[in-house]
Amino acid sequence: MAGFGALIDILKKDPKKIVFTEGTDHRIIEASSRLLGSDFLQPILIGKESEVKEAAEDAGFNIRGAVIIDPDNYDRFDEMCELFCELRKSKGVTMEQAAATCKQANYFGTMLVKMGVADALLGGATYSTADTVRPALQVIKTKPGNSIVSSCFIMVRNSATGDREVLAMGDCAINIKPSADELAEIAGETAACAKIFGIDPKIAMLSYSTLGSGKGEDVDKMREATAKAKERYPELDIEGELQFDAAVSPRVAKTKCPDSSVAGHANTFIFPDINAGNIGYKIAQRLGGFDAYGPILLGLNAPINDLSRGCNAQEVYSMAIITAALA
């Protein structure tokens, strides 16, 4: 990964529109102001126009040229509600219920993506991951052949010599205790995302055991997940179950699994559950000096991503580029 330049080049060839659900947040405004100076990504801000402009003025940022859409004054709102009723007809949603739901910024923004007004969505600066994922599942839905939404983090570390190390880690944010089938799907989706960032994925299915050295149902799950992933994605280089040291250290791999093409060289890591994944990426971030980009949501029909509530404007800007590039 040569930095965000490669992703920006992708977007310059086919500029996109991204909707921000929290249009008055100062971090969103700052990132949007920066994007408005570019020619590759058009921000759409959700909120009352007067409030968004006032927030921008208070924060000292120019958002002239931004598209601002107010759910209370949207000329296609009835069309949006009709589409929402159709999407949720199995739940018996009425027009009145649809109107109440679509007034909410997270649902309104997701519906803009569904209607083709925007190509992608970025939210969550002030609300939970669940509030981003729920509308996405109900409106955008999973891709054909996928059963779940998952996530990955792209981890980037620059060396003193200017070299850049890029890794992918999944699932660190969405699925609490994925099954073997779900882990196989997570492996495939994480590998596909890794490729966008220039990673040639060598996938390690992580465990406290290396190829039978340990016992237990969690080991059995990762071994089964490895077999299912290999069957589902025969074109991918996958090994498991592997301990982390065997996955990344050529010396350890030579002892524990000398015949593996992945062991000792893994760059895409699939964790057995959210505990391990969340702890693992944060150790890499806080002690290993990696920058963490994500969580990047995987498996949806359109790019929808979630921000950390502790994010800054630079992270919003970076995630906006990542999200739009996935389109």
C-alpha positions in Angstrom: 0.0 0.0 0.0 1.6 3.2 -1.1 -0.7 5.3 1.2 -4.0 6.8 0.3 -2.7 8.0 -3.0 -3.7 4.7 -4.7 -7.2 4.9 -3.3 -7.5 8.5 -4.4 -6.3 7.6 -7.9 -9.2 5.0 -8.0 -11.7 7.7 -7.0 -10.3 10.3 -9.4 -11.2 7.9 -12.3 -14.7 7.5 -11.0 -15.6 10.2 -8.4 -18.1 9.2 -5.7 -20.6 10.7 -3.3 -20.5 9.9 0.4 -23.2 10.7 2.9 -22.3 11.7 6.4 -25.1 11.1 8.9 -23.9 13.6 11.5 -23.7 16.8 9.5 -23.3 19.2 12.4 -20.4 17.3 14.0 -17.3 19.5 13.9 -15.1 16.5 12.9 -17.4 15.7 10.0 -17.4 19.3 9.0 -13.6 19.6 9.0 -13.2 16.4 7.0 -15.9 17.6 4.5 -14.2 20.9 4.1 -11.0 19.1 3.1 -12.9 16.8 0.7 -14.6 19.8 -0.9 -11.1 21.0 -2.0 -10.7 17.8 -3.9 -12.2 16.5 -7.2 -12.7 12.9 -6.2 -15.3 12.7 -3.4 -18.4 14.8 -2.9 -19.7 15.0 0.7 -23.4 15.0 1.5 -24.2 16.2 5.0 -27.4 15.2 6.8 -29.1 17.9 8.9 -30.9 21.2 8.9 -29.1 23.5 6.5 -29.1 26.4 8.9 -27.7 24.3 11.7 -25.0 22.7 9.5 -23.9 26.1 8.2 -23.9 27.5 11.7 -21.8 24.6 13.0 -19.3 25.1 10.2 -19.0 28.8 10.9 -18.5 28.1 14.6 -15.8 25.6 13.8 -14.1 27.9 11.3 -14.4 25.7 8.2 -15.6 26.5 4.7 -18.2 24.0 3.4 -19.3 26.0 0.4 -20.4 23.5 -2.3 -21.4 20.7 0.1 -24.7 19.1 -0.5 -26.9 19.5 2.7 -30.1 17.4 2.9 -32.6 17.9 5.7 -34.8 14.9 6.3 -37.7 17.3 7.3 -37.5 19.0 3.9 -36.5 16.4 1.3 -38.5 16.5 -2.0 -38.1 12.7 -2.4 -39.2 11.8 1.1 -42.5 10.2 0.1 -40.6 8.1 -2.5 -38.1 7.1 0.2 -40.9 6.0 2.6 -42.6 4.0 -0.1 -39.3 2.2 -0.9 -38.7 1.6 2.8 -42.2 0.0 3.2 -41.5 -2.3 0.2 -38.1 -3.3 1.7 -39.7 -4.0 5.1 -43.1 -5.4 3.9 -42.4 -8.7 5.6 -42.5 -6.7 8.9 -45.8 -5.0 8.0 -44.3 -1.5 8.1 -46.8 1.3 7.5 -46.1 4.6 5.7 -46.5 6.3 9.1 -43.9 4.0 10.6 -41.6 4.4 7.6 -41.8 8.2 7.9 -40.8 8.1 11.5 -37.9 5.8 10.9 -36.7 7.6 7.8 -36.5 10.9 9.7 -33.7 9.4 11.7 -30.3 10.4 10.2 -28.8 6.9 10.2 -31.8 5.4 8.3 -32.2 8.5 6.1 -28.6 8.3 5.0 -28.8 4.6 4.4 -31.9 5.1 2.2 -30.0 7.8 0.2 -27.5 5.0 -0.6 -30.2 2.6 -1.5 -31.9 5.2 -3.8 -28.6 5.9 -5.5 -28.3 9.5 -4.3 -25.1 8.5 -2.6 -22.6 5.8 -3.3 -21.4 5.2 0.3 -22.2 6.1 3.9 -20.0 7.0 6.9 -21.6 7.3 10.3 -21.1 6.6 14.0 -19.2 9.7 15.2 -21.8 10.2 17.9 -23.7 6.9 18.0 -23.0 3.1 18.3 -21.9 0.6 15.7 -25.2 -1.1 16.1 -27.0 2.1 15.0 -24.9 2.0 11.7 -25.2 -1.7 11.1 -28.9 -2.2 11.8 -30.2 0.1 9.0 -27.5 -1.3 6.7 -28.8 -4.9 7.3 -32.4 -3.9 6.9 -32.0 -1.7 3.8 -28.7 -2.5 2.0 -28.6 -6.2 3.1 -25.8 -8.7 2.6 -24.3 -9.6 -0.8 -25.6 -12.7 -2.5 -23.9 -15.7 -1.0 -23.1 -14.0 2.2 -24.8 -14.8 5.5 -23.3 -12.1 7.8 -21.9 -8.6 8.0 -18.3 -8.7 9.4 -15.5 -6.3 9.7 -11.7 -5.9 9.4 -9.1 -3.4 10.3 -6.3 -2.4 8.0 -3.2 -1.9 10.0 -0.4 0.3 8.7 3.1 0.9 10.1 5.8 3.1 8.6 9.4 2.3 9.2 12.3 4.7 9.6 13.5 3.7 6.2 10.2 4.6 4.6 9.0 1.1 4.1 5.3 0.4 4.8 3.9 -2.7 6.5 0.2 -3.4 5.8 -1.8 -6.1 7.6 -5.5 -7.0 7.7 -7.3 -8.3 10.8 -10.8 -9.6 11.1 -13.3 -9.7 12.7 -12.5 -7.3 15.5 -15.7 -5.4 15.9 -19.0 -7.1 14.8 -19.4 -10.9 15.4 -18.9 -11.9 19.0 -18.5 -15.7 18.7 -18.6 -16.6 15.0 -19.2 -20.2 13.9 -16.8 -22.1 11.7 -18.9 -21.3 8.7 -19.0 -17.6 9.6 -15.2 -17.6 10.2 -14.7 -19.0 6.7 -16.8 -16.2 5.3 -14.9 -13.6 7.3 -11.7 -15.0 6.0 -12.8 -14.6 2.4 -14.2 -11.1 2.9 -11.2 -9.9 4.8 -8.9 -11.2 2.1 -10.9 -9.4 -0.6 -10.6 -6.1 1.4 -6.9 -6.7 1.9 -6.4 -6.9 -1.8 -7.8 -3.4 -2.3 -5.0 -2.1 0.0 -2.3 -3.9 -2.0 -2.0 -6.9 0.3 -1.4 -10.3 -1.3 -3.3 -12.2 1.4 -1.6 -15.0 3.3 -4.3 -15.9 5.8 -3.7 -17.3 9.2 -6.6 -18.8 11.1 -5.5 -18.0 14.6 -5.7 -20.1 17.7 -3.8 -21.2 20.9 -2.8 -24.3 18.9 -0.7 -24.9 15.8 -1.8 -27.7 13.6 -3.0 -30.0 16.4 -0.5 -29.0 19.1 -3.4 -28.1 21.4 -6.8 -29.5 22.1 -10.3 -28.1 22.8 -13.5 -27.1 21.1 -12.1 -23.6 20.1 -9.2 -25.4 18.4 -11.6 -27.7 16.7 -13.6 -24.7 15.5 -10.6 -23.0 13.9 -9.5 -26.2 12.3 -13.0 -26.7 10.8 -13.1 -23.0 9.8 -9.8 -23.4 7.9 -11.1 -26.5 6.0 -14.3 -24.6 5.1 -12.4 -21.5 4.0 -10.1 -23.6 1.8 -13.0 -25.3 0.2 -15.0 -22.1 -0.3 -12.0 -20.0 -1.5 -9.6 -22.4 -3.2 -7.7 -19.5 -4.8 -6.6 -18.1 -1.4 -3.5 -19.1 0.6 -5.0 -20.2 4.0 -3.4 -22.0 6.9 -4.8 -23.0 10.3 -5.1 -23.5 13.0 -2.0 -21.4 13.8 -0.6 -19.7 16.9 0.4 -16.1 16.3 4.1 -16.7 16.6 3.9 -19.5 14.0 2.0 -17.2 11.8 4.5 -14.4 11.7 7.9 -15.8 12.7 9.8 -17.7 10.0 12.0 -19.3 12.7 9.0 -20.5 14.7 7.2 -21.6 11.6 10.2 -23.7 10.5 9.9 -25.7 13.7 6.1 -25.9 14.1 4.9 -26.2 10.5 7.8 -26.3 8.0 5.7 -27.2 5.0 3.3 -24.3 5.2 3.5 -21.5 2.7 1.6 -19.1 5.0 3.2 -19.8 8.4 6.0 -17.3 9.2 4.7 -14.9 6.4 1.0 -14.3 7.3 -0.3 -10.8 6.7 -4.1 -11.4 7.0 -5.2 -12.6 10.5 -8.6 -14.2 11.3 -9.3 -14.2 15.0 -11.5 -16.9 16.7 -13.8 -14.4 18.4 -14.3 -10.7 19.1 -12.4 -10.8 22.4 -9.2 -12.0 20.7 -9.7 -9.7 17.6 -10.4 -6.5 19.5 -7.5 -7.1 22.0 -5.2 -8.1 19.1 -5.6 -5.1 16.9 -5.4 -2.7 19.9 -2.1 -4.3 21.0 -0.7 -3.8 17.5 -2.0 -0.2 17.5 -0.8 0.8 21.0 2.3 -1.2 21.4 3.3 -2.1 17.9 3.1 1.4 16.4 0.5 0.5 13.8 -2.2 2.9 12.6 -5.6 1.2 12.6 -8.1 2.0 9.8 -11.6 0.7 10.5 -13.7 -1.1 11.4 -14.4 -1.6 7.7 -17.7 -3.3 7.3 -17.7 -6.3 5.0 -20.4 -8.4 3.2 -22.9 -5.6 2.4 -24.3 -4.7 -1.0 -23.0 -1.1 -0.7 -20.1 0.4 1.3 -21.4 1.5 4.8 -18.8 2.2 7.5 -18.7 3.0 11.1 -16.6 5.6 12.9 -15.3 5.4 16.4 -16.9 7.9 18.7 -13.5 9.0 19.7 -12.4 9.7 16.1 -10.7 12.9 14.9 -11.2 14.7 11.7 -8.2 13.1 10.0 -9.7 9.6 10.8 -13.0 10.8 9.3 -11.2 11.9 6.1 -9.3 8.7 5.8 -12.3 6.5 6.4 -14.3 8.5 3.9 -11.7 7.7 1.2 -11.6 4.0 2.2 -15.3 3.7 2.2 -15.8 5.4 -1.1 -13.0 3.4 -2.7 -14.9 0.2 -1.7 -17.7 1.3 -4.0 
